Amino acid sequence: MIVHATNGLGTGEGTALHTHGQFFNGSSWYDGAVQTTQCPIPPGETLDYHIDTSLQTGTYWYVSSAYTIRR
């Protein structure tokens, strides 16, 4: 699965997509826990999440995670 995430917040906040129910063996930076496993996506920028779903079955969900970028 490929998810194209663009930060269109326009508020100076970084963002990411945080997942639940998804395995990230060898690619934990796609977990989306801002400032824990992933740097935030800066305003106006895009990140493509490449997620291998062939290794598991079940239900997955995604939530946004925001982080205020201090200047």
C-alpha positions in Angstrom: 0.0 0.0 0.0 1.3 3.5 -0.8 -0.2 6.5 1.0 0.7 10.0 -0.2 0.5 12.3 2.8 0.7 16.0 2.2 0.9 18.5 5.1 -1.7 21.1 4.2 -2.3 22.4 7.7 -0.8 25.8 6.9 -0.4 26.5 10.6 3.3 25.9 11.1 2.6 22.4 12.4 4.3 19.3 11.3 2.2 16.2 10.9 2.3 12.4 10.2 0.0 9.5 9.9 0.2 7.3 13.0 -0.9 3.7 12.5 -2.6 1.1 14.7 -2.6 -2.6 14.0 0.2 -2.5 11.5 3.5 -4.3 11.7 6.6 -2.3 10.8 9.5 -4.8 10.9 12.5 -2.9 9.5 10.6 0.3 8.7 9.5 1.7 12.0 9.9 5.3 10.7 6.5 4.8 9.0 4.8 4.3 12.3 4.1 8.0 12.4 4.7 8.7 16.1 6.0 12.2 15.7 9.3 12.9 17.4 9.5 9.2 18.5 9.9 7.1 15.4 9.3 9.7 12.7 10.2 13.4 12.1 7.1 15.4 11.3 6.2 16.2 7.7 6.9 20.0 7.4 4.1 22.3 6.2 3.6 22.0 2.4 5.7 18.9 2.1 4.7 15.3 1.1 5.8 11.9 2.4 5.0 8.7 0.7 4.4 5.8 3.1 5.2 2.5 1.5 3.6 -0.2 3.7 3.9 -3.9 3.0 0.5 -5.5 3.8 1.4 -8.9 2.5 2.8 -10.1 5.8 -0.3 -9.7 8.0 -4.1 -9.7 7.9 -6.5 -7.8 10.1 -7.8 -4.3 10.7 -5.6 -1.3 10.4 -6.4 2.3 11.1 -4.6 5.6 10.8 -4.8 8.8 12.7 -3.0 12.1 12.2 -0.4 13.2 14.6 0.6 16.9 14.8 3.7 18.6 16.2 4.2 22.4 16.5 7.4 23.4 14.7 9.3 26.0 16.8 11.2 28.7 14.9 
